[in-house]
């Protein structure tokens, strides 16, 4: 029984906001929302309706024999016209609703028996309202009702069948009630259809936003990984080339550093790319955090940069830990690439529910974009902003450059 209900869920819990078709809309409603594709020809439903209307009208004629005019070829043509027009109800709903109402009015004006021809008018009205042509649908059914009133209470003297008298006003109330019911149901479907369309648009927009955020996250990861590793490789390659002839042992050390840095970069790039291949799976390797700060210091030292670390990080959520690590990594990379200083300081502090990271170097700048004014600094700001933190980066009054990051220790979850 539990399996039949869907993995042991309670039916009220599963359908707390209504069954799935009520929340997202039945598949047949979506055809009206696809503007790029021409609507299909609803010939199956039209054929079934035509058979039903002809057969039902024949039965109605037998029951109303002597009261109304007998069905003749002209009556059957009118019934077929009212039904065949419904083939165009998705393409030309306004013309169809007026066409079916006119055919029905002529049918009743000719004195033919009351019967299921009303269904053709109801379906035409329904299609027009759902397609957004409310005033046309209301006007068509209002015209039909007004014509029926004139025929039943005034024009009956000159119209068949002969000797017919006026209809009771109570019957007009029944007809009016049917008209109101048809319009009310169609309006309800129209409102629900608009709500379904809004919900589908919101879901599509949310999916696009998540995809954009994921692309941005991967771009930041790749930038941070590659910029840091390639900066180390570039510096060590220069050292190796300069010392290749005079100090082969030091050149060998530089090449060893290049090999280690490139291997680490390949591993991190592979981990990022694996998330693209299997987006739903958990990463096989843990994301880097401030516990790998000694590795950053060692890599910076291999690039000729001495880094002093002050303070120790508190326990951090995974997202904050990764952002802090990448911010320090990018800041040290910018020192290696854009600063003439060979000394940097990393200070960690935490209080009032926030982690503070300060990375300083003594300068001077060696390029126009010193400090990382490109995508690296933008990536740091995006990481901090995603967690509700801030980044301040700029020259210090006494020279050099400073990056100051403030990251909250508790990350609010999106609901």
Buried (B, 14 or more C-beta within 10 A) or exposed (E): EEEEEEEEEEEEEEEEEEEEEEEBBEEEBBEBEEEEEEBEEBEEEBEEBBEBBBEBBBEBBEEBEEEBBBBEEEBBEBBBBBBBBBBBBBBBBBBBBBBBBBBBBBBBBBBBBBBBBBBBBBBBBBBBBBBEBBEBBBBBBEBBBEBBBEBBEEEBEEBEBEEBEEBEEEEBEEBBEBBEEBBEBBBEBBEBBEEBBEEBEEEEEEEEEEEEEEEEBBBBBBBBBBBBBBBBBBBBBEBBEEBBEEBEEBBEBBBEBBEBBBEBBEEBBEBBEBBEEEEEEEEEEEBBBBEBBEEBBEBBEBBEBEBEBEBEBEEBBEBBBBBBBBBBBBBBBBBBBBBBBBBBBBBBBBEEEBBBBBBBBBBEBEEEEBBBBEBBBBBBBBBBEBBBBBBEBEBEEEEBBBBBBBBBBEBEEEE
